[in-house]
Amino acid sequence: MTEESLRRAVLVEAEELRTLLATDTRLVLLDVRWSLADPDGHRAYSLGHLPGALFVDLERDLSASPSPEAGRHPLPDIEQLQAAARRWGIDDGDPVVVYDDSGGTSAARAWWLLRWGGVADVRILDGGLQAWLAAGGILEDGDVQVAPGDVVLSPGHMPVTDADGVADLPGHGVLLDARAEERYRGDEEPIDRRAGHVPGAVNVPTVRNLREDSRFKSETELAQQYADAGVDARTDVAVYCGSGVTAAHEIAALETIGVHAALYPGSWSQWSADDDRPVATGIERPTS
C-alpha cells in the first residue's frame, strides 16, 4: 500500500466525512468522548454531536471490570463487544467512523477493539470534533436511536501481548511506553501504585503523534519520530500506556506508516500492581 492509502485506511478527513454523510452511503458514526478527568462523555455528547452519531461509553462498552490483576481497562470479552456493536446498529460489512474531542486518544480504543473483533473498515476522524466544526460541519443534540445490527465478531484480528510478552521483547524488538514523559521516568505517578516503566521500554508519548490542531502528524514526521525510537516496518513492536487506552492511538499512528504493533492491554496499571514485576526509572534509549 502507498503512504496515502495506509493513512486513509486508518483516518478519515472531515471534508470526506461530510461528503459521505451527505449521500446515502451507509455509515455507522460513533462518539467516544472520554477522559480520566471527566469519564462521563455522555453529557458533552447530549449537548452536541455529529449528525447521527451514537454515544459509546468507554468504561461500560469498551472495557471489562477493572482489577489489580487485569488492570484499569481490561479488554471486554467478545460477547460484550458484539452486544455493544449490535446496539450501535452495526451490520456485517458496515463502514464505521469513530471520533472524540481529544485528537482520537479515546476514539482509538473503539477503532482498535472493532478491528480486533473483525470489523474491517473502521476509521478515526482525523482532528475529531474540532476538525468537523472547522470544516463547517453541524452538530445535533440529544440521543440517537437506531435499529439493532447483526454484526458477528470474533477475537484476534489485531495482535495482543501480555506481561510476559512485553518483559521478553526488549533486546529483539521495541517496547513503546505511550505515557507522558514524567510518568515514564518515574518522576510522578498520579494513578497507579508504583512509578516508573517496564524495563527496556522506550518512551514515545501519545501526544507526540498529533499536531497542534489535534490532527495526526504527516507520515514523514511519524516515520522519523518512530525511527528515532528504533522502530520501522521490520521491527517487532508492542505498545503500552497507563491502562491500554491511549496505547491504541499509538498503534493507529504506527499503522499509518505501515508498522503493525501489538497492544499490551493491562499496561502499567497491571504491571505496576504485581510486586514480582521489576520497575525502571529515568530515560532509556533505543538499543539499535
C-alpha positions as MATLAB code, in Angstrom:
seq = 'MTEESLRRAVLVEAEELRTLLATDTRLVLLDVRWSLADPDGHRAYSLGHLPGALFVDLERDLSASPSPEAGRHPLPDIEQLQAAARRWGIDDGDPVVVYDDSGGTSAARAWWLLRWGGVADVRILDGGLQAWLAAGGILEDGDVQVAPGDVVLSPGHMPVTDADGVADLPGHGVLLDARAEERYRGDEEPIDRRAGHVPGAVNVPTVRNLREDSRFKSETELAQQYADAGVDARTDVAVYCGSGVTAAHEIAALETIGVHAALYPGSWSQWSADDDRPVATGIERPTS';
ca = [
       0.000    0.000    0.000;
       1.117    3.550   -0.634;
       1.653    6.015    2.202;
      -1.603    7.746    1.293;
      -3.600    4.508    1.261;
      -2.082    3.407    4.572;
      -3.209    6.659    6.142;
      -6.683    6.528    4.575;
      -7.181    3.008    5.914;
      -6.859    4.428    9.450;
      -8.027    8.048    9.224;
     -10.827    9.953    7.523;
     -10.694   13.696    6.910;
     -13.609   15.880    7.979;
     -14.316   17.004    4.406;
     -14.560   13.386    3.210;
     -16.844   12.505    6.106;
     -19.132   15.434    5.275;
     -19.390   14.124    1.712;
     -20.165   10.593    2.898;
     -22.859   11.787    5.306;
     -24.460   13.914    2.574;
     -25.021   10.818    0.415;
     -26.968    7.619    1.021;
     -23.753    5.773    1.912;
     -24.385    3.502    4.887;
     -22.063    4.539    7.703;
     -22.048    4.000   11.466;
     -20.720    7.003   13.359;
     -19.576    6.613   16.978;
     -18.851    9.361   19.518;
     -16.249    8.113   22.010;
     -15.650   11.159   24.197;
     -13.909   10.229   27.458;
     -11.040   11.355   29.656;
      -9.601   10.446   33.044;
     -10.587   13.893   34.299;
     -14.164   13.572   33.001;
     -15.077    9.958   32.198;
     -18.772   10.836   31.645;
     -18.597   11.849   27.996;
     -22.343   11.416   27.555;
     -23.044   14.876   28.957;
     -20.958   16.517   26.233;
     -22.460   14.180   23.613;
     -26.005   15.162   24.592;
     -25.202   18.844   24.143;
     -23.835   18.407   20.634;
     -22.577   15.572   18.431;
     -22.073   14.804   14.764;
     -25.368   14.097   12.966;
     -26.450   10.506   13.515;
     -23.607    9.667   15.886;
     -24.228    7.191   18.705;
     -22.529    7.571   22.064;
     -20.020    4.916   23.147;
     -19.287    4.550   26.848;
     -15.614    3.651   27.117;
     -15.929    2.331   30.674;
     -19.032    0.242   30.026;
     -18.788   -0.758   26.364;
     -15.052   -0.868   25.656;
     -13.705   -2.301   28.927;
     -14.260   -5.213   31.268;
     -14.370   -4.726   35.043;
     -11.095   -3.357   36.465;
      -8.909   -5.292   38.889;
      -5.263   -5.199   40.035;
      -4.731   -8.498   38.226;
      -6.134   -7.305   34.877;
      -5.635   -3.517   35.016;
      -7.913   -0.492   34.947;
      -9.372   -1.054   31.476;
      -9.159   -4.745   30.566;
     -10.398   -5.764   27.146;
     -14.083   -6.698   27.089;
     -14.872  -10.254   26.091;
     -16.040  -10.696   22.522;
     -19.662  -11.278   23.557;
     -19.753   -7.948   25.407;
     -18.220   -6.129   22.453;
     -20.548   -7.787   19.958;
     -23.620   -6.875   22.021;
     -22.450   -3.245   22.107;
     -21.685   -3.194   18.370;
     -25.145   -4.542   17.585;
     -26.685   -1.929   19.886;
     -24.865    0.703   17.805;
     -26.579   -0.677   14.713;
     -23.517   -2.243   13.073;
     -24.211   -4.900   10.440;
     -21.595   -7.128    8.848;
     -19.678   -5.117    6.260;
     -20.662   -1.689    7.570;
     -18.011    1.052    7.489;
     -17.534    2.718   10.886;
     -16.080    6.115   11.805;
     -15.136    6.931   15.407;
     -14.311   10.339   16.867;
     -13.790   12.270   20.095;
     -12.713   15.761   21.129;
      -9.153   14.824   22.121;
      -7.298   14.054   18.909;
      -8.543   10.479   18.740;
      -6.920    9.412   22.013;
     -10.114    7.789   23.306;
     -11.752    7.056   19.936;
      -8.737    4.928   19.027;
      -9.814    2.445   21.714;
     -13.035    1.805   19.747;
     -11.069    1.737   16.474;
      -8.701   -0.891   17.855;
     -11.366   -3.037   19.521;
     -13.617   -3.157   16.473;
     -10.625   -4.042   14.289;
      -9.632   -6.695   16.854;
     -13.182   -8.046   16.657;
     -13.053   -8.336   12.869;
     -14.685   -5.119   11.587;
     -12.504   -4.388    8.583;
     -13.494   -0.811    7.751;
     -13.054    1.350   10.854;
     -11.503    4.816   10.680;
     -10.771    7.628   13.112;
     -11.946   11.151   12.260;
      -8.644   12.995   11.975;
      -8.799   16.020   14.270;
     -12.089   14.868   15.810;
     -14.878   17.231   16.751;
     -12.693   20.312   16.249;
     -11.849   19.346   12.658;
     -15.519   18.690   11.923;
     -16.516   22.155   13.122;
     -13.609   23.781   11.287;
     -14.818   22.119    8.070;
     -18.254   23.682    8.524;
     -19.945   20.606    9.953;
     -23.065   20.989   12.074;
     -23.943   19.346   15.389;
     -27.124   17.745   16.697;
     -28.164   17.384   20.317;
     -29.939   14.610   22.193;
     -29.610   10.852   21.849;
     -29.819    8.923   18.575;
     -31.874    5.746   18.261;
     -31.083    3.061   15.671;
     -32.314   -0.424   14.847;
     -30.068   -3.154   16.289;
     -27.411   -4.502   13.979;
     -26.477   -8.107   13.275;
     -22.681   -7.952   13.107;
     -20.829  -11.112   14.125;
     -17.482  -10.515   15.814;
     -14.590  -12.826   16.549;
     -11.425  -12.008   18.527;
      -7.813  -11.889   17.424;
      -7.764   -9.716   14.298;
      -5.270   -7.307   15.906;
      -2.154   -8.512   17.772;
      -2.194   -8.609   21.568;
       0.531   -9.371   24.081;
       0.722   -9.809   27.848;
       3.079   -9.028   30.722;
       5.391  -11.932   29.920;
       5.450  -10.910   26.272;
       6.497   -7.332   26.967;
       9.072   -8.495   29.525;
      10.745  -10.582   26.812;
      10.508   -8.040   23.987;
      13.380   -5.579   24.673;
      16.549   -6.884   23.087;
      14.943   -8.343   19.965;
      12.115   -5.835   19.473;
      10.922   -2.446   20.722;
       8.548   -1.872   23.620;
       6.933    1.571   23.453;
       5.582    3.383   26.509;
       2.939    5.870   25.346;
       2.507    7.741   28.643;
       3.655   11.253   29.452;
       7.416   11.514   29.922;
       7.226   12.382   33.634;
       5.252    9.218   34.368;
       7.588    7.115   32.228;
      10.648    8.492   34.030;
       9.037    7.809   37.395;
       9.028   11.462   38.476;
       5.375   11.100   39.465;
       2.570    8.545   39.353;
      -0.856   10.071   39.974;
      -2.904    6.920   39.297;
      -1.096    3.617   39.674;
       0.630    2.113   42.685;
       4.281    2.318   41.567;
       6.125    4.917   39.497;
       8.425    4.145   36.591;
       8.237    1.961   33.495;
       8.707   -1.566   32.196;
      12.467   -2.187   31.967;
      13.708   -1.730   28.419;
      10.733    0.355   27.268;
      11.289    3.428   25.085;
       9.069    6.457   25.671;
       7.067    7.997   22.813;
       4.162    9.910   24.437;
       0.870    9.667   22.582;
       0.641   13.467   22.324;
       3.671   13.434   20.022;
       1.554   11.739   17.349;
      -0.511   14.906   16.967;
      -0.046   18.386   15.572;
      -1.203   21.471   17.438;
      -4.602   21.243   15.734;
      -5.091   17.700   17.160;
      -4.657   16.058   13.752;
      -2.163   13.267   13.212;
       1.279   14.303   12.024;
       2.262   13.512    8.442;
       3.576   10.089    7.531;
       7.068   11.553    7.082;
       7.025   13.112   10.542;
       5.691    9.957   12.184;
       8.169    7.715   10.371;
      11.056    9.858   11.617;
       9.648   10.011   15.142;
       9.444    6.231   15.387;
      12.732    5.652   13.586;
      14.308    7.729   16.364;
      12.747    5.222   18.798;
      14.243    2.288   16.889;
      11.058    1.338   15.022;
      10.427    0.641   11.346;
       8.209   -1.765    9.379;
      10.548   -4.695   10.127;
      10.540   -4.191   13.902;
       8.700   -6.402   16.375;
       6.778   -3.747   18.360;
       4.423   -3.692   21.342;
       2.810   -0.661   22.972;
       1.501    0.040   26.453;
       0.266    3.091   28.343;
      -1.455    3.531   31.695;
      -4.376    1.202   31.100;
      -4.420    0.245   27.421;
      -6.476    3.194   26.097;
      -4.053    5.726   24.615;
      -1.724    2.910   23.534;
      -4.336    2.169   20.854;
      -3.744    5.688   19.499;
      -0.042    4.902   19.213;
      -0.898    1.725   17.323;
      -3.100    3.743   14.957;
      -0.255    6.195   14.320;
       2.092    3.290   13.605;
      -0.440    1.740   11.205;
      -0.401    4.920    9.106;
       3.296    4.275    8.379;
       2.963    0.526    7.823;
       4.110   -0.670   11.251;
       1.941   -3.310   12.926;
       2.244   -3.256   16.718;
       0.782   -5.418   19.465;
      -1.243   -3.940   22.321;
      -0.461   -4.781   25.950;
      -3.995   -4.281   27.352;
      -3.112   -4.489   31.047;
      -0.411   -1.851   30.560;
       1.178   -0.064   33.513;
      -1.908   -0.471   35.717;
      -1.451   -4.235   35.603;
       2.354   -4.355   35.569;
       2.834   -1.967   38.496;
       0.295   -3.835   40.649;
       2.410   -7.003   40.522;
       5.281   -6.724   43.021;
       7.130   -9.525   41.229;
       7.497   -7.316   38.140;
      10.597   -5.072   38.096;
      10.346   -1.317   37.611;
      12.829    1.004   35.899;
      13.114    4.777   36.181;
      14.817    7.522   34.178;
      15.257    7.558   30.396;
      16.151    4.536   28.261;
      17.426    4.913   24.717;
      16.790    2.610   21.746;
      19.357   -0.189   21.566;
      19.610   -0.048   17.777;
];
